Amino acid sequence: MSVGREPHGDAGWEPVAAVGAMEAEVLRAALETADIPVVSRGETVGTIYALTATELGQVVLLVPADRLEEARALLQGSTAINFPEGD
């Protein structure tokens, strides 16, 4: 399985999602579990400035162009989890 955070250029990679950092980790795990290679862009800005709920805090997940439809189908079939709020 090929997993990374910075491909050598984006040629051949297509965006499959643009989400917050926490959701990106969940979606990345789902893609990796399905053996779909995934890389991300945009994590550094959010990490440096502690941005998670704004566009600057977004992470773009990229997958190989030939796996894009498979990745979309996987992510569209996912169900949101509503976690209870802490005390």
Backbone as CSV, one residue per row, in Angstrom:
resi,resn,N_x,N_y,N_z,CA_x,CA_y,CA_z,C_x,C_y,C_z
1,MET,0.850,-1.167,0.000,0.000,0.000,0.000,0.895,1.229,0.000
2,SER,0.565,2.168,-0.857,1.342,3.390,-0.959,0.605,4.527,-0.270
3,VAL,1.178,5.022,0.803,0.552,6.099,1.554,1.607,7.152,1.807
4,GLY,1.232,8.398,1.669,2.184,9.457,1.937,1.470,10.758,2.146
5,ARG,2.238,11.786,2.317,1.638,13.095,2.526,2.029,14.053,1.414
6,GLU,3.063,13.812,0.681,3.514,14.720,-0.353,3.964,13.947,-1.589
7,PRO,3.086,13.786,-2.597,3.553,13.136,-3.814,4.506,14.069,-4.541
8,HIS,5.307,13.524,-5.430,6.227,14.341,-6.213,5.421,15.002,-7.320
9,GLY,4.832,16.160,-7.011,3.928,16.836,-7.934,2.566,16.179,-7.856
10,ASP,1.565,16.826,-8.391,0.221,16.281,-8.313,-0.211,15.580,-9.596
11,ALA,0.687,15.426,-10.541,0.337,14.767,-11.795,-0.148,13.353,-11.522
12,GLY,-1.325,13.045,-12.033,-1.873,11.708,-11.846,-2.684,11.546,-10.576
13,TRP,-2.762,12.588,-9.751,-3.518,12.554,-8.500,-4.704,13.490,-8.632
14,GLU,-5.856,13.077,-8.112,-7.076,13.872,-8.190,-7.652,14.084,-6.790
15,PRO,-8.204,15.269,-6.526,-8.813,15.504,-5.216,-10.110,14.712,-5.066
16,VAL,-10.274,14.100,-3.908,-11.492,13.338,-3.621,-12.284,13.973,-2.490
17,ALA,-11.641,14.804,-1.667,-12.338,15.467,-0.562,-11.524,16.655,-0.079
18,ALA,-12.231,17.669,0.413,-11.610,18.824,1.071,-12.368,19.010,2.378
19,VAL,-11.723,18.653,3.473,-12.393,18.591,4.773,-11.469,19.115,5.868
20,GLY,-11.989,19.211,7.077,-11.181,19.593,8.223,-10.180,18.494,8.568
21,ALA,-9.198,18.842,9.369,-8.102,17.925,9.689,-8.571,16.630,10.348
22,MET,-9.494,16.724,11.285,-9.939,15.516,11.983,-10.706,14.588,11.040
23,GLU,-11.594,15.149,10.235,-12.338,14.331,9.276,-11.401,13.738,8.235
24,ALA,-10.371,14.489,7.857,-9.401,13.998,6.889,-8.722,12.725,7.379
25,GLU,-8.394,12.680,8.667,-7.747,11.485,9.219,-8.672,10.269,9.152
26,VAL,-9.961,10.484,9.421,-10.930,9.383,9.357,-11.083,8.902,7.921
27,LEU,-11.219,9.854,6.978,-11.379,9.479,5.572,-10.108,8.820,5.040
28,ARG,-8.960,9.330,5.465,-7.686,8.723,5.043,-7.626,7.258,5.494
29,ALA,-8.033,7.012,6.735,-8.017,5.640,7.252,-8.947,4.740,6.446
30,ALA,-10.111,5.250,6.074,-11.051,4.459,5.271,-10.455,4.124,3.906
31,LEU,-9.829,5.112,3.278,-9.205,4.879,1.966,-8.043,3.895,2.079
32,GLU,-7.211,4.067,3.095,-6.073,3.165,3.292,-6.549,1.731,3.542
33,THR,-7.624,1.586,4.315,-8.167,0.256,4.607,-8.631,-0.428,3.334
34,ALA,-9.114,0.362,2.379,-9.563,-0.176,1.095,-8.407,-0.305,0.099
35,ASP,-7.177,-0.118,0.567,-5.975,-0.190,-0.275,-5.965,0.844,-1.395
36,ILE,-6.566,2.005,-1.143,-6.523,3.104,-2.099,-5.449,4.072,-1.626
37,PRO,-4.406,4.284,-2.415,-3.354,5.220,-2.014,-3.950,6.613,-1.815
38,VAL,-3.491,7.316,-0.813,-4.019,8.645,-0.509,-2.905,9.540,0.016
39,VAL,-2.908,10.780,-0.449,-1.975,11.793,0.049,-2.797,13.021,0.397
40,SER,-2.215,13.929,1.145,-2.963,15.109,1.561,-2.180,16.375,1.298
41,ARG,-2.929,17.446,1.177,-2.365,18.782,0.982,-3.059,19.730,1.950
42,GLY,-2.318,20.669,2.497,-2.908,21.725,3.294,-2.825,21.528,4.788
43,GLU,-2.236,20.434,5.246,-2.162,20.184,6.684,-1.265,21.185,7.403
44,THR,-0.202,21.612,6.772,0.795,22.450,7.430,0.216,23.768,7.924
45,VAL,-0.562,24.447,7.092,-1.121,25.737,7.500,-1.996,25.572,8.732
46,GLY,-2.870,24.580,8.725,-3.748,24.352,9.868,-2.996,23.981,11.118
47,THR,-1.936,23.216,10.964,-1.149,22.796,12.120,-0.377,23.971,12.715
48,ILE,0.226,24.760,11.876,1.028,25.883,12.356,0.160,26.914,13.065
49,TYR,-0.987,27.217,12.480,-1.836,28.264,13.034,-3.019,27.734,13.837
50,ALA,-3.053,26.451,14.107,-4.125,25.816,14.882,-5.501,26.108,14.292
51,LEU,-5.604,26.037,12.977,-6.875,26.268,12.294,-7.491,24.925,11.935
52,THR,-8.703,24.701,12.398,-9.360,23.443,12.053,-10.762,23.647,11.519
53,ALA,-11.350,24.806,11.712,-12.736,25.012,11.313,-12.898,26.049,10.213
54,THR,-11.818,26.430,9.557,-11.902,27.412,8.486,-11.357,26.817,7.210
55,GLU,-11.528,27.541,6.102,-10.989,27.058,4.833,-9.480,26.878,4.904
56,LEU,-8.792,27.738,5.662,-7.344,27.596,5.786,-6.977,26.310,6.503
57,GLY,-7.894,25.789,7.313,-7.640,24.551,8.030,-8.036,23.316,7.247
58,GLN,-8.473,23.499,5.992,-8.904,22.361,5.201,-7.735,21.519,4.724
59,VAL,-7.995,20.238,4.633,-7.045,19.282,4.085,-7.680,18.716,2.820
60,VAL,-6.934,18.725,1.740,-7.404,18.138,0.491,-6.783,16.755,0.377
61,LEU,-7.636,15.745,0.251,-7.160,14.376,0.065,-7.128,14.073,-1.420
62,LEU,-6.000,13.532,-1.864,-5.824,13.184,-3.272,-5.623,11.678,-3.411
63,VAL,-6.166,11.134,-4.487,-6.002,9.718,-4.797,-5.541,9.612,-6.251
64,PRO,-4.954,8.486,-6.639,-4.567,8.321,-8.037,-5.793,8.461,-8.946
65,ALA,-5.607,9.108,-10.083,-6.714,9.360,-11.007,-7.456,8.075,-11.378
66,ASP,-6.723,6.975,-11.504,-7.380,5.724,-11.908,-8.154,5.059,-10.769
67,ARG,-8.076,5.609,-9.559,-8.829,5.084,-8.405,-9.868,6.077,-7.901
68,LEU,-10.031,7.206,-8.604,-10.914,8.274,-8.147,-12.356,7.813,-7.981
69,GLU,-12.914,7.141,-8.958,-14.319,6.706,-8.868,-14.517,5.725,-7.721
70,GLU,-13.569,4.830,-7.540,-13.640,3.872,-6.430,-13.597,4.607,-5.081
71,ALA,-12.716,5.599,-4.980,-12.598,6.367,-3.744,-13.868,7.165,-3.474
72,ARG,-14.430,7.788,-4.505,-15.684,8.540,-4.341,-16.805,7.625,-3.865
73,ALA,-16.918,6.465,-4.474,-17.970,5.525,-4.084,-17.808,5.116,-2.620
74,LEU,-16.579,4.861,-2.210,-16.317,4.472,-0.830,-16.723,5.585,0.136
75,LEU,-16.305,6.816,-0.165,-16.594,7.927,0.729,-18.069,8.311,0.720
76,GLN,-18.728,8.177,-0.408,-20.163,8.485,-0.476,-20.976,7.464,0.298
77,GLY,-20.457,6.265,0.426,-21.155,5.215,1.160,-20.906,5.274,2.653
78,SER,-20.073,6.216,3.093,-19.779,6.304,4.524,-20.897,7.028,5.256
79,THR,-20.987,6.770,6.529,-22.021,7.364,7.371,-21.371,8.239,8.429
80,ALA,-21.924,9.406,8.627,-21.396,10.314,9.654,-21.621,9.723,11.038
81,ILE,-20.680,9.977,11.924,-20.786,9.531,13.303,-21.024,10.761,14.164
82,ASN,-22.081,10.748,14.939,-22.364,11.858,15.853,-21.885,11.468,17.245
83,PHE,-20.770,12.049,17.648,-20.215,11.767,18.953,-20.921,12.618,20.006
84,PRO,-21.183,12.059,21.176,-21.804,12.873,22.244,-20.820,13.939,22.719
85,GLU,-21.366,15.059,23.128,-20.504,16.128,23.634,-20.013,15.766,25.019
86,GLY,-18.769,16.193,25.321,-18.166,15.904,26.617,-18.786,16.709,27.727
87,ASP,-18.487,16.304,28.941,-19.003,17.025,30.123,-18.245,18.295,30.365
